[in-house]
Amino acid sequence: MSPRGGDSSERAVRAPAESEAWHGNQLRFHKQSSSCISFVRLSIRFISLCLNLFSIRQAASFVEKQVVKKR
């Protein structure tokens, strides 16, 4: 039997295990990236909320100063 025949049979035996390992790695990567994306979205929402609260306070302060000036 030729060496190539032995190699191909080894590949045939190893291929499913490698394929399963590759698929498992893809699933882990997808789960990690999904978690990371969720964290980034949550962070962006938090920063947006903080900026909105800050702008509301600034607007309220501005209105308060305008009311005091009119008196």
Backbone bond lengths (Angstrom), bond angles and torsions (degrees), N, CA, C in turn:
res aa  C-N    CA-C-N  psi(-1)  N-CA   C-N-CA  omega(-1)  CA-C   N-CA-C  phi
1 M - - - 1.456 - - 1.522 108.73 -
2 S 1.300 117.34 143.09 1.459 120.70 -177.21 1.524 110.42 -79.05
3 P 1.342 116.71 156.19 1.468 119.86 177.87 1.520 112.48 -60.41
4 R 1.325 114.80 -31.25 1.472 117.37 -179.67 1.527 110.79 -65.35
5 G 1.315 116.92 -36.56 1.461 119.96 179.04 1.514 110.83 -61.52
6 G 1.309 116.44 -39.97 1.460 120.82 177.59 1.515 111.46 -66.22
7 D 1.325 116.25 -40.22 1.464 120.04 179.08 1.522 111.68 -63.51
8 S 1.330 115.72 -44.21 1.465 117.89 -177.18 1.524 110.86 -66.50
9 S 1.351 117.34 -36.31 1.466 118.47 179.15 1.526 110.12 -68.72
10 E 1.344 117.46 -35.22 1.463 119.83 176.04 1.523 110.46 -65.37
11 R 1.317 116.02 -40.58 1.468 119.65 177.95 1.522 110.45 -62.56
12 A 1.329 115.77 -40.76 1.461 119.52 -178.99 1.532 110.11 -64.24
13 V 1.311 116.44 -36.19 1.464 119.81 179.40 1.522 110.06 -74.07
14 R 1.338 117.25 -41.12 1.463 120.87 -176.98 1.526 112.74 -78.72
15 A 1.305 118.46 -26.10 1.465 121.34 -172.99 1.532 113.23 -55.42
16 P 1.340 120.26 -48.57 1.472 117.82 -179.44 1.523 112.59 -61.94
17 A 1.330 117.47 -40.76 1.463 119.48 179.90 1.524 110.47 -64.86
18 E 1.327 116.87 -43.05 1.465 120.01 178.17 1.520 110.46 -65.24
19 S 1.335 115.50 -39.48 1.456 119.99 179.48 1.527 110.53 -64.16
20 E 1.326 116.38 -42.46 1.468 120.13 178.37 1.523 110.99 -65.34
21 A 1.338 115.77 -40.46 1.461 119.31 177.94 1.520 110.03 -63.72
22 W 1.327 116.81 -42.62 1.468 121.54 179.12 1.525 109.63 -61.90
23 H 1.318 116.11 -44.50 1.467 120.12 -179.99 1.534 110.19 -63.66
24 G 1.330 116.74 -41.63 1.467 120.37 177.36 1.514 111.35 -61.67
25 N 1.336 116.26 -40.86 1.469 119.95 177.83 1.523 110.80 -64.28
26 Q 1.331 116.45 -40.50 1.468 119.82 178.00 1.523 110.71 -61.83
27 L 1.335 116.58 -43.11 1.474 120.02 179.81 1.520 111.17 -63.66
28 R 1.350 116.80 -43.33 1.466 119.51 178.49 1.520 111.20 -63.33
29 F 1.334 116.34 -42.17 1.459 119.94 179.09 1.526 110.33 -63.02
30 H 1.328 116.67 -43.47 1.468 120.46 179.88 1.527 110.46 -62.32
31 K 1.337 116.40 -41.90 1.467 120.19 179.87 1.529 110.10 -64.21
32 Q 1.348 116.69 -43.71 1.462 120.49 179.93 1.515 110.65 -64.97
33 S 1.333 117.25 -43.88 1.459 119.45 -178.64 1.527 110.54 -68.15
34 S 1.329 117.41 -34.99 1.464 120.24 176.76 1.520 110.37 -64.42
35 S 1.317 116.78 -41.13 1.465 120.74 178.08 1.524 110.39 -64.21
36 C 1.310 115.93 -41.51 1.464 120.85 179.67 1.529 110.12 -64.63
37 I 1.321 116.73 -44.23 1.471 120.72 179.28 1.520 109.81 -62.28
38 S 1.325 117.55 -42.16 1.466 120.82 178.50 1.525 110.64 -61.61
39 F 1.326 116.68 -42.04 1.460 120.84 179.09 1.530 110.83 -63.62
40 V 1.321 117.00 -42.67 1.469 120.79 179.67 1.523 109.89 -64.06
41 R 1.334 117.23 -44.24 1.476 120.30 178.56 1.528 111.16 -61.05
42 L 1.330 116.41 -43.10 1.460 120.57 178.65 1.524 110.48 -63.00
43 S 1.328 116.97 -41.80 1.465 121.14 178.71 1.522 111.16 -62.98
44 I 1.316 116.57 -42.82 1.474 120.75 179.24 1.523 110.13 -63.18
45 R 1.317 117.22 -42.25 1.477 120.45 178.50 1.523 110.66 -62.88
46 F 1.327 116.50 -41.76 1.460 120.81 179.84 1.531 110.48 -63.27
47 I 1.322 116.68 -46.52 1.469 120.78 179.46 1.522 110.27 -63.07
48 S 1.318 116.67 -41.52 1.463 120.73 178.18 1.525 110.87 -61.81
49 L 1.325 116.72 -42.69 1.466 120.62 177.96 1.525 110.63 -62.04
50 C 1.326 116.71 -44.16 1.473 120.32 179.26 1.522 110.94 -61.69
51 L 1.318 116.64 -43.28 1.467 119.80 179.36 1.528 111.35 -65.11
52 N 1.334 116.49 -39.18 1.460 119.75 177.73 1.522 111.19 -64.20
53 L 1.318 116.94 -43.52 1.468 120.08 178.09 1.525 110.96 -63.18
54 F 1.310 116.29 -40.49 1.462 120.64 178.28 1.527 110.61 -62.91
55 S 1.324 117.14 -44.46 1.464 119.55 -179.03 1.531 110.98 -67.52
56 I 1.323 117.52 -35.22 1.469 120.57 176.92 1.523 109.82 -64.76
57 R 1.333 116.48 -42.40 1.474 119.67 178.00 1.520 110.76 -64.33
58 Q 1.315 116.67 -40.92 1.466 120.24 178.61 1.534 110.26 -62.66
59 A 1.322 116.32 -43.17 1.460 120.39 179.86 1.527 110.30 -64.89
60 A 1.327 117.23 -42.64 1.463 120.70 179.18 1.525 110.37 -63.81
61 S 1.313 116.66 -39.87 1.461 120.79 178.33 1.526 110.43 -64.61
62 F 1.329 116.53 -41.76 1.463 121.10 178.97 1.525 110.86 -62.92
63 V 1.334 116.43 -44.86 1.467 120.52 179.55 1.521 109.87 -63.83
64 E 1.306 116.93 -41.20 1.459 120.99 179.68 1.537 110.27 -61.72
65 K 1.310 117.47 -42.01 1.467 120.98 178.59 1.521 111.06 -65.15
66 Q 1.328 116.72 -37.06 1.465 119.98 179.24 1.521 111.04 -67.19
67 V 1.327 117.20 -37.98 1.461 121.74 179.11 1.522 109.61 -66.73
68 V 1.319 117.56 -41.08 1.456 122.00 -179.67 1.542 109.37 -65.69
69 K 1.309 118.76 -38.82 1.467 122.62 179.63 1.527 110.93 -65.13
70 K 1.319 119.02 -35.65 1.454 122.16 -177.91 1.523 111.26 -70.10
71 R 1.296 118.99 -25.63 1.468 121.93 -177.03 1.468 110.95 -74.52
